[in-house]
Structure formats: structure tokens, C-alpha cells
Amino acid sequence: MHEAAPSFAHDLPPDWRARLRSRLLVQPDHRLEHCQLGSSIAAGTAQTLTELLEGLAGTLQAAAVLIPIIERPAAPMLLLTVRASHLSRHAGQISFPGGRLEARDADVAAAALRETEEETGIHAAFVEPIGFLPDHIVVTGYRITPVVALVRPGFVLRPDSTEVADVFELPLAVALVSANYRVQRRLMRGREADSWELSFGEYRIWGATARMLRTLSELVGEGDA
């Protein structure tokens, strides 16, 4: 596992926890009109974006990811995973721990916690879910609910090598600075769309994961309140 030098605490809004708790959704909102297209920030026109979402709506599977903010003593860190290279979908991409909802899951938060423990070994006892980001729809056919959580240090990482190639920590302060993101043009189902990308050391974060991070950054904001 790779950890960054913990020198970012002074770059955070001093009330970042309060901002998160007050601005996150209290309950998931699965309405299509409130969803975001996971990897896209613009798709030509609002009509084009609507058409893309509607085209996917009938086949969507429910999924959840955990956005884990580890409360390190020096500075809070976001935990991310690198997906194993042999996976059939999104191989090698950077993501948050998560996956499809299963019948045994009580709700999306329970699914995110279960998947996090399965993928990384972090037990739910270390995790405090505090709210939700808007659902993100990805073109592979999933409606993903991001569950934001505070994570108490002291856990032992046990990554599942069948799904996870690497685990690393991204300073929350880095993710919250809008200037750290750049726009990349990609093709989505034959249509051009702009998507966010965030680089950190050797890691290039893009797609739905970068979109969720950017959403988090817009929610919390920069600088003092």
C-alpha cells in the first residue's frame, strides 16, 4: 500500500466535517432525473445527456460504493483501490470499494460496507456512514449510490487479490481542490462527452470515480467557510 506524505491538513476547510454532514443527502435518491452520468460532465447538450440516461434506465442494476475518509492524525485520507487486471469490467481502473446489491443486503449502505470488507478487509466496526452523494449511472449498466463514511484508523488491510491489485490513500485536501482536475474528451456509446480526470503521483483517476470525487469537492468547497 502507498501512503502520501501527510502534509495536507492546512489545505482543508476547518469545518469540512460539518460541511459534509450538513450537505450530504440523508437518504439515497434513485430518481433518474437526479442521477449523474458517472463519467460525464457534459455530453454536448442537456438533451443528449437525458437521452443517454433514458437509454440506460431500463437495464440498470443497483450498486453501491463506499467513499471512505480515513481520519488520520495528520490529515484525512481517501482510500481507493486499483481493480485487478484480469477482471472482465473496468480492469486496472481506480475505484472505491463497492459492487452490486445482493439479496442479503438490508440497503445500499449495508452493501457498501459488505463490499468494502470483502475487498479490503476493513470491518464495518471502523466505519461510520454519514450520508450519500447523488446516484451515478455508468454505461456498463449500473446505478451506483456513493455512501460517504468516516473511517477510524486501526484497521488491518487485507485486500482480496481476486478483485484488488492495489490499495492507496489520496489526501482529501487534494480531492477537494477544483484546480487539480482536468477535462478529457471521451466517446460514450458513440457520443463525445467530457469527463473529469485527477492525477496523483503514479495514479490516474478517471471515469465515475473521478466524477464522484469532483462531486464531493463541489459539495464541500474550498477555503474557509
C-alpha positions in Angstrom: 0.0 0.0 0.0 1.2 3.5 -0.8 0.7 6.4 1.5 1.2 10.1 0.7 3.2 12.4 2.9 0.7 13.7 5.5 1.1 17.5 4.9 -2.3 18.5 3.7 -4.4 19.2 6.8 -3.9 23.0 6.5 -5.3 23.0 3.0 -8.8 21.8 4.2 -11.7 23.9 5.2 -11.6 23.9 9.0 -15.2 22.8 9.2 -15.0 20.2 6.5 -16.7 17.5 8.7 -19.6 19.8 9.4 -20.0 20.7 5.8 -20.1 17.1 4.8 -22.7 16.2 7.5 -24.9 19.1 6.6 -24.7 18.9 2.8 -24.7 15.2 2.0 -28.1 13.5 1.2 -29.6 12.0 4.3 -31.2 9.2 2.2 -30.4 7.9 -1.3 -32.3 9.4 -4.1 -32.7 7.0 -7.0 -34.9 9.2 -9.2 -33.5 9.2 -12.8 -33.7 12.9 -13.2 -31.5 13.4 -10.1 -28.8 11.0 -11.2 -25.5 11.9 -12.7 -23.9 10.2 -15.7 -21.0 8.7 -13.9 -18.1 9.6 -16.2 -19.6 12.6 -17.9 -19.6 16.3 -17.1 -21.0 17.4 -20.4 -22.4 15.5 -23.4 -23.0 18.2 -25.9 -26.4 19.3 -24.7 -28.7 18.6 -21.8 -30.9 16.7 -24.2 -28.0 14.4 -25.2 -27.3 13.7 -21.5 -31.0 13.0 -20.9 -31.1 10.6 -23.9 -28.1 8.7 -22.6 -29.6 8.3 -19.2 -33.0 7.3 -20.5 -31.3 4.8 -22.9 -29.7 3.1 -19.9 -32.6 3.3 -17.4 -34.4 0.1 -18.3 -31.4 -2.1 -17.7 -29.8 -0.6 -14.7 -28.6 -2.8 -11.8 -28.3 -1.3 -8.3 -24.8 -1.0 -6.9 -23.1 0.9 -4.1 -19.6 2.1 -3.3 -18.1 3.4 -0.1 -16.2 6.7 -0.2 -14.0 6.1 2.9 -12.4 9.1 4.6 -9.8 7.8 7.0 -9.3 10.2 9.9 -5.5 10.0 10.0 -4.0 12.2 12.8 -2.0 14.3 10.4 -4.6 14.7 7.6 -7.8 12.9 6.4 -7.2 10.5 3.5 -9.5 8.9 0.9 -9.0 5.2 0.4 -9.2 3.9 -3.2 -8.5 0.6 -4.9 -6.9 -0.4 -8.2 -9.0 -3.1 -9.8 -7.3 -6.4 -10.7 -6.1 -6.6 -14.3 -7.9 -9.9 -15.0 -11.4 -8.6 -14.3 -13.9 -8.5 -17.2 -15.0 -5.0 -16.5 -13.0 -1.9 -15.5 -9.8 -3.9 -15.2 -6.9 -1.8 -13.9 -9.1 1.2 -13.2 -9.1 3.1 -9.9 -12.3 2.8 -7.9 -13.9 3.0 -4.5 -14.7 -0.4 -2.8 -18.2 -1.5 -3.8 -20.3 -3.6 -6.0 -23.8 -4.9 -6.8 -26.5 -5.1 -4.2 -27.3 -8.6 -3.1 -30.5 -10.1 -1.6 -28.8 -10.3 1.8 -28.1 -6.5 1.9 -30.5 -4.5 4.0 -29.9 -1.4 2.0 -27.2 0.4 -0.1 -25.1 1.3 3.0 -25.1 -2.3 4.0 -24.0 -3.3 0.5 -21.2 -0.7 0.5 -19.9 -1.9 4.0 -20.1 -5.6 3.0 -18.2 -5.0 -0.3 -15.6 -2.8 1.5 -14.9 -5.6 4.0 -14.7 -8.2 1.2 -12.4 -6.2 -1.0 -10.1 -4.5 1.6 -10.6 -6.3 4.9 -11.9 -3.2 6.7 -14.5 -4.2 9.2 -17.7 -2.2 9.5 -16.9 -1.5 13.1 -14.3 1.0 11.9 -16.8 2.8 9.5 -19.4 5.5 10.2 -21.6 6.2 7.2 -22.6 9.9 7.3 -24.6 10.4 4.1 -24.9 9.9 0.3 -23.9 11.6 -2.9 -26.4 11.6 -5.9 -26.6 8.3 -7.7 -24.1 7.9 -10.6 -25.1 5.9 -13.7 -22.3 4.2 -15.6 -22.6 3.0 -19.2 -21.9 -0.6 -18.2 -25.4 -0.7 -16.8 -25.2 0.2 -13.1 -26.8 2.8 -10.9 -24.2 3.4 -8.2 -25.1 5.0 -4.9 -22.0 6.5 -3.3 -22.0 6.2 0.5 -19.7 8.7 2.2 -18.2 7.5 5.5 -15.6 8.4 8.2 -13.2 5.6 9.0 -11.4 5.2 12.3 -7.7 4.3 12.0 -6.6 1.0 13.4 -8.0 -1.4 10.9 -5.8 -4.0 9.1 -5.9 -4.1 5.3 -6.4 -7.5 3.8 -7.0 -6.8 0.1 -8.7 -9.6 -1.9 -6.3 -10.2 -4.8 -9.1 -11.7 -6.9 -10.6 -8.2 -7.2 -8.0 -5.7 -5.9 -4.5 -5.2 -7.3 -3.5 -2.3 -5.1 -4.9 0.0 -2.3 -3.7 3.5 -1.8 -4.7 6.7 0.0 -5.4 10.1 -1.6 -5.3 13.2 0.7 -8.8 14.6 1.0 -7.4 18.1 0.5 -6.1 17.1 -2.9 -9.5 15.8 -4.0 -11.3 19.0 -2.8 -9.2 21.4 -4.9 -11.0 22.1 -8.2 -7.8 23.1 -9.9 -6.4 19.6 -9.5 -9.0 18.2 -12.1 -8.7 18.4 -15.8 -11.1 17.6 -18.6 -10.7 14.7 -21.0 -12.8 14.1 -24.1 -14.1 10.5 -24.4 -16.5 8.5 -26.5 -19.6 7.2 -24.7 -21.8 4.9 -26.7 -20.8 6.7 -29.9 -21.2 10.2 -28.5 -18.5 12.6 -27.4 -18.5 13.5 -23.8 -16.2 15.4 -21.4 -15.1 13.7 -18.2 -13.1 14.6 -15.2 -9.6 13.3 -14.5 -7.5 13.6 -11.4 -3.8 12.6 -11.3 -2.0 11.8 -8.0 1.6 10.5 -8.2 1.5 7.3 -10.3 -2.3 7.1 -10.2 -4.6 8.5 -12.8 -8.2 8.6 -11.6 -10.9 9.0 -14.2 -14.4 7.8 -15.1 -17.1 7.5 -12.4 -14.6 7.6 -9.6 -13.2 11.0 -10.6 -16.8 12.2 -11.2 -17.7 11.2 -7.6 -14.6 12.9 -6.2 -15.4 16.1 -8.2 -19.0 16.0 -6.8 -17.6 15.7 -3.3 -15.3 18.7 -4.0 -18.2 20.8 -5.2 -20.2 19.8 -2.2 -17.6 20.7 0.4 -15.9 23.6 -1.3 -12.5 25.1 -0.8 -11.1 27.5 1.8 -12.6 28.8 5.0 -16.4 29.0 5.4 
